[in-house]
């Protein structure tokens, strides 16, 4: 029925969107499905109700607006009111075939769709008998979300009214929804079953380019060491000992040998080569007017000695508790951990063991965690073939894990060779994590975070809980809508504009200030950039949370700071910066990067201490300063988009003793019946 008319877009915006669509030379179609019946729509389309048509999802070639379009297959709908069409749309993705329905939807490559398939109110009125090429278009940004029910797909406006309803006769709605979800055009609601929120991001294509060009799915072997680069990096530190300043020009030095000075912050008052002042830079709503002149000099920082067995034993109480965890974290931040005690200390840093627990409490906790792990593992091991067939989300995650495990760190001895039992452990842990956190499940890159942990800890259950602790720290990196990643990239942008205005201005002039070339660094915490030994040290430094939880952003800035001359002297574009960043893999000196990162942090902190507390709120949050409401801080939940009812969360609250007893009784009964049918 068409009596429930959906909320319509305002005429001015609708006219603007339609004009943008009409001015396009065509639409790049990403998904086409025949045999889609229109069940409900605006009253203007009453003549098209219950007609079969073609549903298309595509992207306007020039504006990059993503659009859904439905039109009758016969295109002979007769209705004078249909001339008052009023829907348009926005967002685009690439088609990937579904393993379940490979032949039903049709993917095409950039087929132009002329703009006259939609009649608008600006066209002259036609007689009731005139045949109109009627179609329905809707921009993704104008939709609140999509909801599927069996073979029915509903489009919702932002005011929660129904926009239109379609019935898929030849295939399942899951084919389209999986496609949209895979390319982050929609995000599945955690509270409302079968509801998918629409996501509209004009920078999505550029972000996807960064993701694909940096080859996230192929984080595997590291290049062999390059000793001469290490020697050059050490020579770059000579200025820390001798009063030597970097020459004013490095244009005559070959680019492959050019290294930016480490910790080379020259006092602006004594620097005769100071660049002319740039235009004010607006970052995150704040305008910085020559803030670089206010920066205090970067202090000299040197790495310390790693935590060794002797120091570790000194902080242990007779009952096994760790007496001074903060001192331990400080030592780890300064120098890392010796290999012989690394596995034991990691269990504390990642939350498997608790610093204050005695030996007995620690053993009891480990036993309980081990039991819990194998209980979750039992869940997916006992899943029947029918269950797996009916569980699309589980089946897709399992398939992706099997693919990624086969190509994760295979050049390292621990995972090398065919039929390696350690690969089976890696796969089992990732599958169990799917059961532990099905809302997240598995995303490419997670196997690379687990691999070093498993190779060090080796115990399967303990490796799992260490991995859980690590994922708790980087959970936002794997959001389906990439909200956490985008926030970190914005923080990195704010930080770089404050610390190195020259480099930031260059990137802004070359459309690279979005920092997407740092995507891989943040996603898997520099896993590709360093050797296995170095990445273990870097991760344990970051796990301490010192000097702030965002120290990994300062590591990014330190690397960019070192490569500034390469970018600017080489006049690199966005694509060239991407390529160069990719080539840094295996060619970075970890000690030098960490020293410079800490130096930059201290520089920012000391500079902010000298400025009014009302300024630079974002920077103060980045370095971990607590802001009061009067200083610009916020309290409460500021996420306006999360308006789903979360009353169902009461289901997962802590069970009462009576509920635990009932649950255990049901479990015992189910196990007994399962065994009885197995043997009798």
C-alpha positions as CSV (number, residue, x, y, z in Angstrom):
1,X,0.0,0.0,0.0
2,X,1.1,3.6,-0.6
3,X,-1.0,5.2,2.1
4,X,1.9,5.6,4.5
5,X,3.8,8.2,2.5
6,X,7.4,8.6,3.5
7,X,9.1,11.7,4.6
8,X,10.4,13.6,1.6
9,X,13.6,15.6,1.2
10,X,13.2,19.4,1.2
11,X,12.4,20.8,-2.3
12,X,15.5,23.0,-2.5
13,X,17.9,20.2,-1.6
14,X,16.0,17.8,-3.8
15,X,16.3,20.1,-6.7
16,X,20.0,20.5,-6.1
17,X,20.6,16.8,-5.8
18,X,18.6,16.1,-8.9
19,X,20.4,18.7,-10.9
20,X,23.7,17.2,-9.8
21,X,22.5,13.8,-11.0
22,X,21.2,15.2,-14.3
23,X,24.5,16.9,-15.0
24,X,26.4,13.7,-14.8
25,X,27.7,12.0,-17.9
26,X,26.6,8.7,-16.3
27,X,26.5,6.4,-13.3
28,X,29.0,3.7,-12.6
29,X,26.8,0.8,-11.7
30,X,28.2,-1.5,-9.0
31,X,25.2,-3.8,-8.4
32,X,22.2,-4.7,-10.6
33,X,19.3,-7.1,-9.6
34,X,16.4,-8.0,-11.8
35,X,13.1,-9.2,-10.5
36,X,12.8,-6.8,-7.6
37,X,9.1,-6.0,-6.9
38,X,8.1,-2.6,-5.6
39,X,5.8,-3.2,-2.6
40,X,5.5,0.2,-1.0
41,X,6.5,3.7,-2.1
42,X,5.3,7.3,-2.2
43,X,1.8,7.9,-3.5
44,X,3.3,9.3,-6.7
45,X,4.3,5.8,-7.6
46,X,1.0,4.1,-7.0
47,X,0.8,2.9,-10.6
48,X,4.2,1.1,-10.2
49,X,3.2,-0.8,-7.0
50,X,3.6,-4.6,-7.3
51,X,5.5,-4.2,-10.6
52,X,8.8,-6.0,-11.1
53,X,11.8,-3.9,-11.8
54,X,15.5,-3.5,-11.7
55,X,17.3,-2.3,-8.5
56,X,20.6,-0.7,-9.1
57,X,23.3,0.6,-6.8
58,X,25.9,2.9,-8.3
59,X,28.0,6.1,-8.2
60,X,27.8,9.3,-10.1
61,X,31.0,9.7,-12.1
62,X,31.7,13.3,-11.3
63,X,30.2,14.0,-7.9
64,X,30.9,10.6,-6.4
65,X,27.4,10.5,-5.0
66,X,26.2,7.0,-4.3
67,X,22.7,6.2,-5.5
68,X,20.0,3.5,-5.4
69,X,17.7,3.4,-8.4
70,X,14.6,1.2,-9.0
71,X,12.8,1.3,-12.4
72,X,10.2,-1.0,-13.9
73,X,11.6,-3.6,-16.3
74,X,9.0,-2.6,-19.0
75,X,9.4,1.2,-18.5
76,X,5.8,1.7,-19.7
77,X,4.2,2.9,-16.4
78,X,1.4,5.4,-17.2
79,X,0.6,8.0,-14.5
80,X,0.5,11.8,-14.7
81,X,1.4,12.1,-11.0
82,X,4.6,10.2,-11.6
83,X,6.1,13.3,-13.1
84,X,6.4,14.6,-9.6
85,X,9.2,12.3,-8.8
86,X,11.3,13.2,-5.8
87,X,14.0,10.9,-4.7
88,X,17.7,10.8,-5.3
89,X,20.8,9.2,-3.6
90,X,24.5,9.0,-2.7
91,X,27.5,6.4,-2.1
92,X,29.4,3.8,-4.1
93,X,31.3,0.5,-3.8
94,X,32.8,-2.3,-5.8
95,X,30.9,-5.5,-6.5
96,X,32.2,-8.8,-5.0
97,X,30.4,-12.0,-5.9
98,X,28.6,-13.8,-3.1
99,X,29.5,-17.5,-2.6
100,X,25.9,-18.3,-2.1
101,X,24.3,-16.6,-5.1
102,X,27.1,-16.1,-7.6
103,X,24.8,-15.9,-10.7
104,X,21.9,-13.8,-9.6
105,X,23.1,-10.2,-9.2
106,X,24.9,-8.7,-12.2
107,X,27.9,-6.5,-11.7
108,X,28.9,-4.2,-14.6
109,X,31.8,-1.9,-15.2
110,X,31.0,1.8,-15.5
111,X,27.9,1.7,-17.7
112,X,26.5,5.2,-18.4
113,X,22.9,5.7,-17.3
114,X,21.3,8.7,-18.8
115,X,19.6,11.2,-16.6
116,X,16.3,11.1,-18.4
117,X,15.2,7.9,-16.7
118,X,13.8,10.0,-13.9
119,X,11.1,12.5,-14.6
120,X,11.2,15.7,-12.4
121,X,8.7,18.3,-11.4
122,X,10.4,20.8,-13.6
123,X,9.4,19.0,-16.8
124,X,6.3,20.0,-18.6
125,X,3.1,18.2,-17.5
126,X,2.2,15.3,-19.7
127,X,-1.2,13.9,-20.5
128,X,-2.4,11.0,-18.4
129,X,-1.9,8.6,-21.4
130,X,1.8,9.6,-22.0
131,X,4.2,6.8,-21.2
132,X,6.8,8.0,-18.7
133,X,10.1,6.3,-18.0
134,X,9.5,6.3,-14.2
135,X,12.2,5.5,-11.7
136,X,12.9,5.9,-8.0
137,X,16.2,7.3,-6.9
138,X,17.4,7.9,-3.4
139,X,20.7,9.3,-2.0
140,X,22.3,7.2,0.7
141,X,22.7,10.3,2.8
142,X,18.9,10.7,2.8
143,X,18.4,7.3,4.3
144,X,18.6,6.4,8.0
145,X,19.1,2.7,7.2
146,X,18.0,-0.5,5.6
147,X,16.1,-3.4,7.2
148,X,15.8,-6.9,5.8
149,X,13.1,-9.4,6.5
150,X,13.4,-12.6,4.6
151,X,13.3,-11.5,1.0
152,X,12.0,-8.0,1.7
153,X,14.2,-4.9,2.0
154,X,12.9,-1.7,3.5
155,X,14.5,1.8,3.1
156,X,14.0,4.2,6.1
157,X,14.1,7.9,6.2
158,X,16.0,9.8,9.0
159,X,12.7,10.4,10.8
160,X,12.2,6.5,10.9
161,X,9.4,6.5,8.4
162,X,9.4,4.0,5.6
163,X,10.8,5.4,2.4
164,X,10.1,2.4,0.2
165,X,9.9,-1.4,0.3
166,X,11.2,-4.0,-2.2
167,X,10.7,-7.7,-2.6
168,X,13.6,-9.7,-4.0
169,X,12.2,-12.6,-6.0
170,X,15.3,-14.1,-7.6
171,X,17.8,-13.8,-4.8
172,X,18.2,-13.0,-1.1
173,X,18.5,-9.4,0.2
174,X,21.7,-10.6,2.0
175,X,23.6,-10.5,-1.3
176,X,23.2,-6.7,-1.5
177,X,23.6,-6.1,2.2
178,X,26.8,-8.1,2.4
179,X,28.2,-6.1,-0.4
180,X,27.3,-2.8,1.2
181,X,28.6,-3.9,4.6
182,X,31.9,-5.2,3.1
183,X,32.6,-1.8,1.6
184,X,31.4,0.1,4.6
185,X,28.4,1.7,3.1
186,X,26.3,0.4,5.9
187,X,26.9,-0.7,9.5
188,X,24.8,-3.4,11.2
189,X,23.1,-2.3,14.3
190,X,24.1,-4.0,17.5
191,X,20.7,-3.5,19.1
192,X,18.1,-3.9,16.3
193,X,18.1,-7.2,14.5
194,X,18.5,-7.1,10.7
195,X,18.8,-3.3,10.6
196,X,21.8,-1.6,8.9
197,X,22.7,2.0,9.3
198,X,23.6,3.9,6.2
199,X,27.1,5.5,6.1
200,X,27.9,8.3,3.8
201,X,31.5,9.5,3.6
202,X,32.7,11.6,0.6
203,X,36.3,10.6,1.4
204,X,35.6,6.9,1.4
205,X,37.1,6.3,-2.1
206,X,40.3,8.0,-1.2
207,X,40.6,6.1,2.0
208,X,39.9,2.9,0.2
209,X,42.7,3.8,-2.2
210,X,45.1,4.2,0.7
211,X,43.9,0.9,2.1
212,X,44.4,-1.0,-1.1
213,X,47.6,0.6,-2.2
214,X,49.2,-0.1,1.1
215,X,48.2,-3.8,0.7
216,X,46.8,-4.4,4.2
217,X,45.7,-7.9,3.3
218,X,49.3,-8.9,2.4
219,X,51.1,-8.0,5.6
220,X,53.5,-10.9,5.6
221,X,57.3,-11.2,5.0
222,X,59.7,-8.4,6.0
223,X,62.5,-7.3,3.7
224,X,66.0,-8.4,4.7
225,X,67.9,-6.0,6.9
226,X,69.8,-3.2,5.2
227,X,72.9,-2.5,7.4
228,X,73.9,0.7,5.5
229,X,70.6,2.3,6.4
230,X,71.2,1.6,10.1
231,X,74.6,3.1,9.8
232,X,73.1,6.2,8.1
233,X,70.5,6.5,10.9
234,X,73.2,6.4,13.5
235,X,75.2,9.1,11.7
236,X,72.0,11.2,11.7
237,X,72.2,11.3,15.5
238,X,75.7,12.8,15.6
239,X,74.2,16.3,16.1
240,X,73.0,15.1,19.6
241,X,76.6,14.9,20.7
242,X,78.3,17.5,18.5
243,X,77.0,21.1,17.9
244,X,76.3,20.4,14.2
245,X,73.2,21.9,12.4
246,X,71.6,20.5,9.3
247,X,72.7,22.4,6.1
248,X,70.2,24.8,4.7
249,X,69.7,22.8,1.5
250,X,69.8,19.1,0.8
251,X,68.7,19.3,-2.8
252,X,72.1,18.0,-4.0
253,X,72.0,14.9,-1.9
254,X,70.5,11.8,-3.6
255,X,67.0,11.1,-2.3
256,X,67.7,7.6,-1.3
257,X,70.5,8.8,1.1
258,X,68.7,11.9,2.3
259,X,67.7,11.6,6.0
260,X,66.0,14.3,7.9
261,X,67.7,15.2,11.1
262,X,66.5,13.4,14.2
263,X,65.5,15.7,17.1
264,X,66.7,18.7,15.0
265,X,64.5,21.5,16.2
266,X,66.3,24.8,15.7
267,X,65.5,27.8,17.8
268,X,63.6,30.1,15.4
269,X,65.4,33.2,16.8
270,X,68.8,31.9,15.7
271,X,67.7,30.1,12.5
272,X,68.6,32.3,9.5
273,X,66.9,29.9,7.1
274,X,63.5,30.2,8.7
275,X,60.7,29.8,6.2
276,X,58.4,32.8,5.6
277,X,55.2,32.7,7.8
278,X,52.4,30.6,6.2
279,X,48.8,31.4,6.1
280,X,46.8,30.6,9.2
281,X,45.9,26.9,9.3
282,X,42.4,25.9,10.4
283,X,42.5,22.4,12.0
284,X,39.5,20.9,13.7
285,X,37.8,24.2,14.0
286,X,40.8,26.0,15.6
287,X,43.0,28.4,13.7
288,X,46.7,28.3,14.4
289,X,48.5,31.5,13.5
290,X,52.2,30.9,13.3
291,X,52.1,28.4,16.2
292,X,55.4,26.9,15.2
293,X,57.2,30.1,16.4
294,X,55.8,29.4,19.9
295,X,57.1,25.8,20.1
296,X,59.7,25.3,22.7
297,X,62.9,23.5,21.5
298,X,62.7,19.7,21.5
299,X,64.5,18.2,24.5
300,X,67.2,15.6,23.9
301,X,65.9,12.1,24.7
302,X,67.9,8.8,25.0
303,X,66.7,5.2,25.3
304,X,67.4,3.3,28.4
305,X,68.2,-0.3,29.3
306,X,65.5,-3.0,29.0
307,X,63.8,-4.7,31.9
308,X,65.9,-7.7,32.9
309,X,65.3,-10.7,35.1
310,X,67.0,-9.3,38.1
311,X,64.9,-6.1,38.2
312,X,61.8,-8.2,37.6
313,X,62.5,-10.4,40.6
314,X,63.3,-7.3,42.7
315,X,59.7,-6.0,42.4
316,X,58.1,-9.3,43.2
317,X,56.7,-9.7,46.7
318,X,57.2,-13.0,48.6
319,X,53.6,-13.9,47.7
320,X,54.2,-13.2,44.0
321,X,52.4,-9.9,43.7
322,X,54.2,-7.1,41.8
323,X,55.0,-4.3,44.2
324,X,55.7,-1.4,41.8
325,X,54.0,-1.9,38.5
326,X,54.4,1.8,37.6
327,X,58.2,1.5,37.9
328,X,58.1,-1.6,35.7
329,X,56.1,0.3,33.0
330,X,58.5,3.2,33.1
331,X,61.5,0.8,32.6
332,X,59.6,-0.9,29.7
333,X,58.8,2.4,28.1
334,X,62.4,3.5,28.3
335,X,64.0,0.3,27.0
336,X,61.6,-2.6,26.4
337,X,61.9,-6.1,27.9
338,X,64.6,-8.7,27.7
339,X,63.6,-11.7,25.7
340,X,64.0,-14.3,28.5
341,X,61.2,-12.7,30.6
342,X,59.2,-11.0,27.8
343,X,56.5,-13.7,27.7
344,X,55.8,-13.5,31.4
345,X,55.7,-9.7,31.5
346,X,53.4,-9.5,28.5
347,X,50.7,-11.4,30.3
348,X,50.6,-8.5,32.8
349,X,50.7,-5.8,30.2
350,X,47.9,-7.4,28.3
351,X,45.6,-8.1,31.3
352,X,45.8,-11.9,31.6
353,X,47.6,-11.6,34.9
354,X,46.8,-8.9,37.4
355,X,49.7,-6.9,39.0
356,X,48.4,-7.2,42.5
357,X,47.5,-10.9,42.5
358,X,49.4,-13.4,44.5
359,X,50.8,-16.6,43.0
360,X,47.7,-18.5,44.1
361,X,45.3,-15.9,42.7
362,X,47.3,-15.8,39.5
363,X,47.1,-19.6,39.0
364,X,43.4,-19.7,39.8
365,X,42.7,-16.9,37.3
366,X,44.7,-18.6,34.6
367,X,42.9,-21.9,35.2
368,X,39.5,-20.1,35.0
369,X,40.5,-18.3,31.9
370,X,41.7,-21.5,30.3
371,X,38.4,-23.2,31.0
372,X,36.5,-20.3,29.6
373,X,38.6,-20.4,26.4
374,X,38.0,-24.0,25.7
375,X,34.3,-23.6,26.5
376,X,34.1,-21.0,23.7
377,X,36.3,-23.1,21.4
378,X,33.9,-26.1,22.0
379,X,31.0,-23.9,20.8
380,X,32.3,-23.5,17.3
381,X,33.9,-27.0,17.1
382,X,30.5,-28.6,17.7
383,X,28.6,-26.4,15.3
384,X,26.8,-28.7,12.8
385,X,27.0,-28.4,9.0
386,X,23.3,-27.2,9.0
387,X,24.1,-24.5,11.5
388,X,27.1,-23.3,9.6
389,X,25.1,-23.2,6.4
390,X,22.4,-21.1,8.0
391,X,24.9,-18.7,9.7
392,X,26.2,-16.5,6.9
393,X,28.2,-14.2,9.2
394,X,30.0,-17.1,10.9
395,X,30.7,-18.8,7.6
396,X,32.2,-15.7,6.0
397,X,34.4,-15.0,9.0
398,X,35.6,-18.6,9.0
399,X,36.5,-18.4,5.3
400,X,38.4,-15.2,5.7
401,X,40.4,-16.6,8.7
402,X,41.4,-19.7,6.7
403,X,42.7,-17.5,3.9
404,X,44.6,-15.1,6.1
405,X,46.2,-17.7,8.3
406,X,47.8,-19.3,5.3
407,X,49.7,-16.1,4.5
408,X,50.5,-14.7,7.9
409,X,54.2,-14.4,8.8
410,X,55.1,-17.6,6.9
411,X,58.7,-16.5,6.5
412,X,59.3,-16.8,10.2
413,X,60.4,-20.2,11.5
414,X,57.5,-20.5,14.0
415,X,54.9,-20.4,11.2
416,X,57.0,-21.8,8.3
417,X,56.4,-25.0,6.4
418,X,53.3,-27.0,5.4
419,X,51.1,-28.7,8.0
420,X,52.6,-26.5,10.7
421,X,50.7,-27.1,13.9
422,X,51.2,-23.5,14.9
423,X,49.1,-22.4,12.0
424,X,46.3,-24.5,13.4
425,X,46.7,-22.8,16.8
426,X,46.6,-19.4,15.0
427,X,43.4,-20.3,13.3
428,X,41.7,-21.8,16.4
429,X,42.4,-18.7,18.4
430,X,40.9,-16.4,15.8
431,X,37.9,-18.7,15.4
432,X,37.4,-18.6,19.2
433,X,37.7,-14.9,19.2
434,X,34.7,-14.8,16.7
435,X,32.7,-16.6,19.4
436,X,34.1,-14.3,22.1
437,X,33.2,-11.1,20.2
438,X,30.8,-11.8,17.4
439,X,29.8,-8.2,16.9
440,X,33.4,-7.6,15.7
441,X,34.2,-11.2,14.6
442,X,37.2,-11.1,12.4
443,X,38.7,-8.4,10.2
444,X,41.7,-8.6,8.0
445,X,44.8,-7.5,10.0
446,X,43.8,-9.2,13.2
447,X,45.8,-12.3,12.4
448,X,48.9,-10.1,12.1
449,X,48.3,-8.7,15.6
450,X,48.0,-12.2,17.0
451,X,51.0,-13.9,15.3
452,X,53.8,-12.3,17.4
453,X,51.9,-13.0,20.6
454,X,51.4,-16.7,19.8
455,X,55.0,-17.1,18.7
456,X,56.2,-15.7,22.0
457,X,53.6,-17.1,24.6
458,X,52.9,-20.3,22.6
459,X,50.3,-21.6,25.1
460,X,47.0,-21.5,23.1
461,X,44.6,-20.3,25.8
462,X,47.0,-17.8,27.3
463,X,47.8,-16.4,23.8
464,X,44.1,-16.0,23.3
465,X,43.6,-13.9,26.4
466,X,46.7,-11.8,25.6
467,X,45.2,-11.2,22.2
468,X,41.9,-10.2,23.8
469,X,43.9,-7.6,25.8
470,X,45.6,-6.3,22.7
471,X,42.3,-6.0,20.8
472,X,40.8,-4.1,23.7
473,X,43.5,-1.4,23.1
474,X,42.9,-1.3,19.3
475,X,39.3,-2.3,19.1
476,X,38.3,1.0,17.4
477,X,40.7,0.3,14.5
478,X,38.3,-2.4,13.2
479,X,35.0,-0.5,13.4
480,X,32.9,-1.4,10.4
481,X,32.4,2.4,9.7
482,X,36.1,3.2,10.3
483,X,35.0,5.8,12.8
484,X,37.9,5.0,15.2
485,X,40.4,5.1,12.4
486,X,39.1,8.4,11.0
487,X,39.3,10.0,14.5
488,X,42.9,8.9,14.9
489,X,43.8,10.3,11.4
490,X,42.1,13.6,12.4
491,X,44.1,13.7,15.7
492,X,47.3,13.0,13.7
493,X,46.4,15.8,11.4
494,X,45.9,18.2,14.4
495,X,49.2,17.0,15.9
496,X,51.3,17.4,12.7
497,X,49.9,20.9,12.0
498,X,51.0,22.0,15.5
499,X,54.4,20.3,15.5
500,X,55.6,20.7,11.9
501,X,53.7,23.4,10.1
502,X,55.9,23.4,7.1
503,X,55.2,19.7,6.3
504,X,51.5,20.1,7.1
505,X,51.2,23.1,4.7
506,X,53.0,21.1,2.0
507,X,50.6,18.2,2.5
508,X,47.6,20.5,2.4
509,X,48.8,22.0,-0.8
510,X,49.1,18.5,-2.3
511,X,45.7,17.3,-1.0
512,X,47.4,14.9,1.4
513,X,46.5,16.5,4.7
514,X,43.8,13.7,5.3
515,X,46.8,11.5,6.4
516,X,45.3,8.4,4.7
517,X,48.8,7.2,3.9
518,X,49.2,6.5,7.6
519,X,46.2,4.2,7.6
520,X,48.3,1.0,7.8
521,X,50.6,2.3,10.5
522,X,47.6,2.9,12.8
523,X,45.5,-0.2,11.8
524,X,48.1,-2.8,12.7
525,X,50.4,-0.7,14.9
526,X,53.4,-0.5,12.5
527,X,53.5,-4.3,12.0
528,X,54.8,-4.0,8.4
529,X,57.3,-1.2,9.2
530,X,59.6,-3.1,11.5
531,X,61.2,-6.5,12.0
532,X,59.6,-9.1,14.3
533,X,62.1,-8.3,17.1
534,X,61.5,-4.5,16.7
535,X,57.8,-4.8,16.6
536,X,57.7,-6.7,19.9
537,X,59.7,-3.9,21.5
538,X,57.5,-1.2,20.0
539,X,54.3,-2.9,21.0
540,X,55.4,-3.4,24.6
541,X,56.4,0.3,24.8
542,X,52.9,1.3,23.5
543,X,51.2,-1.1,25.9
544,X,52.5,0.7,28.9
545,X,50.2,3.7,28.0
546,X,53.2,6.0,28.7
547,X,53.5,8.9,28.4
548,X,49.9,9.0,27.1
549,X,47.5,6.5,25.4
550,X,48.0,8.2,22.0
551,X,51.8,7.8,21.9
552,X,51.5,5.8,18.7
553,X,50.4,9.1,17.0
554,X,53.7,10.7,18.1
555,X,55.5,7.7,16.5
556,X,53.7,8.5,13.3
557,X,54.7,12.2,13.5
558,X,58.3,11.2,14.2
559,X,58.5,9.1,11.1
560,X,56.9,11.8,9.0
561,X,59.2,14.4,10.5
562,X,62.2,12.3,9.4
563,X,60.9,12.0,5.9
564,X,59.9,15.6,5.5
565,X,62.8,16.6,3.2
566,X,62.1,13.6,1.0
567,X,58.5,14.6,0.5
568,X,59.1,18.3,-0.1
569,X,62.4,18.1,-2.1
570,X,60.9,15.4,-4.3
571,X,57.6,17.3,-4.7
572,X,55.7,14.2,-3.9
573,X,52.0,14.0,-4.7
574,X,49.5,12.0,-2.6
575,X,50.2,8.8,-4.6
576,X,53.9,9.2,-4.4
577,X,53.7,9.7,-0.7
578,X,51.7,6.5,-0.5
579,X,54.4,4.7,-2.5
580,X,57.3,6.1,-0.4
581,X,55.5,5.2,2.9
582,X,55.1,1.7,1.7
583,X,58.8,1.5,0.8
584,X,59.8,2.5,4.4
585,X,59.1,-1.1,5.5
586,X,62.2,-2.5,7.1
587,X,64.2,0.7,6.7
588,X,63.3,2.5,10.0
589,X,65.5,2.7,13.0
590,X,63.2,1.9,16.0
591,X,65.4,3.5,18.7
592,X,65.7,6.7,16.7
593,X,62.0,6.8,16.0
594,X,61.1,6.3,19.7
595,X,63.5,8.9,20.8
596,X,62.2,11.5,18.4
597,X,58.5,10.6,19.3
598,X,59.1,11.2,23.0
599,X,61.0,14.4,22.2
600,X,58.0,15.6,20.1
601,X,55.6,14.7,22.9
602,X,57.7,16.6,25.5
603,X,57.9,19.6,23.1
604,X,54.1,19.6,22.7
605,X,53.4,19.2,26.4
606,X,55.8,22.0,27.5
607,X,54.5,24.3,24.8
608,X,50.9,23.8,25.9
609,X,51.9,24.4,29.5
610,X,53.0,27.8,28.5
611,X,49.7,28.6,26.7
612,X,46.3,29.4,28.2
613,X,44.4,26.4,29.2
614,X,41.4,27.5,27.1
615,X,43.4,27.0,23.9
616,X,44.1,23.8,21.9
617,X,41.5,21.6,23.4
618,X,42.0,18.8,20.9
619,X,45.8,18.7,21.5
620,X,45.3,18.6,25.2
621,X,43.0,15.7,24.9
622,X,45.5,13.9,22.6
623,X,48.3,14.2,25.2
624,X,45.9,13.0,27.9
625,X,45.2,16.2,29.8
626,X,42.0,16.1,31.8
627,X,39.7,19.0,30.7
628,X,36.9,20.4,32.9
629,X,33.7,21.6,31.4
630,X,34.8,25.2,31.8
631,X,37.9,24.5,29.8
632,X,36.0,23.0,26.9
633,X,35.8,19.4,28.0
634,X,32.7,17.3,27.5
635,X,30.8,15.0,29.7
636,X,28.4,12.3,28.9
637,X,27.7,10.5,25.6
638,X,28.1,12.8,22.6
639,X,27.4,10.2,20.0
640,X,24.1,11.5,18.5
641,X,23.9,8.6,16.1
642,X,23.6,5.9,18.7
643,X,19.9,6.1,19.5
644,X,19.0,2.4,19.4
645,X,17.2,0.9,22.4
646,X,19.8,-0.9,24.5
647,X,17.3,-2.4,27.0
648,X,18.1,-5.9,25.7
649,X,21.6,-5.5,27.2
650,X,20.0,-6.6,30.5
651,X,20.1,-10.1,29.1
652,X,23.9,-10.3,29.4
653,X,24.1,-8.8,32.8
654,X,25.7,-10.8,35.6
655,X,23.5,-13.9,36.3
656,X,22.1,-14.5,39.8
657,X,23.1,-17.8,41.6
658,X,19.7,-19.2,40.8
659,X,20.1,-18.4,37.1
660,X,23.5,-20.0,37.1
661,X,22.2,-23.1,38.7
662,X,19.4,-23.4,36.1
663,X,21.8,-22.8,33.3
664,X,24.2,-25.5,34.6
665,X,21.4,-27.9,35.0
666,X,20.3,-27.4,31.4
667,X,23.9,-27.7,30.2
668,X,24.4,-31.0,32.0
669,X,21.1,-32.3,30.7
670,X,22.0,-31.4,27.1
671,X,25.4,-33.0,27.4
672,X,23.9,-36.2,28.9
673,X,21.4,-36.5,26.1
674,X,24.0,-35.8,23.5
675,X,26.2,-38.6,24.8
676,X,23.3,-41.0,25.2
677,X,22.2,-40.5,21.5
678,X,25.9,-40.9,20.5
679,X,26.4,-44.3,22.1
680,X,22.9,-45.8,22.0
